[in-house]
Each structure stands twice: as structure tokens, then as C-alpha cells.
């Protein structure tokens, strides 16, 4: 089973009118709280562990911590490790 839980319109950055939908679903290993992100017809399904890491990463970005700013240097290893 799956259920849309939120929809976001994209910021207007030169004519983009995309929308992103978040869909709750259950499935796979550690998939009890999984979410699928959908933009147009493309989607990315993430496990509970990935979502917790994403939340932590976004919070670091919001707090402007070193390595998470738009004008800083890209971190050496940005790949998520389970």
C-alpha cells in the first residue's frame, strides 16, 4: 500500500513549474517508514535509515554548518553509507 502525504511546488527559478510528491509506503529491508520522492515521472524510494540521514543532512544545511553551505567547498565523500 502507498499513500501521498505531501506535495510541494518548486520555487520559480526561470520557469520551472515542477511539483514534488512524497508518498509513504512499506517495503524492503528497513522499509517500515519508507518514502518515495516523485518529481514528474521520476522517483526515488528511500529507506527509513536513508531518510534519517537525509533529515540530519538537511538540518546541517539549514544551520549553515561547515561543509553544508552553497558557497563552501564540496565535502570529499558525499555518498551515503548504510
PyMOL commands that set and color helices and strands:
alter all, ss='L'
color gray80, all
select helices_A, chain A and resi 48-62
alter helices_A, ss='H'
color red, helices_A
select strands_A, chain A and resi 2-9+19-25+34-39+42-46
alter strands_A, ss='S'
color yellow, strands_A
deselect
rebuild
show_as cartoon
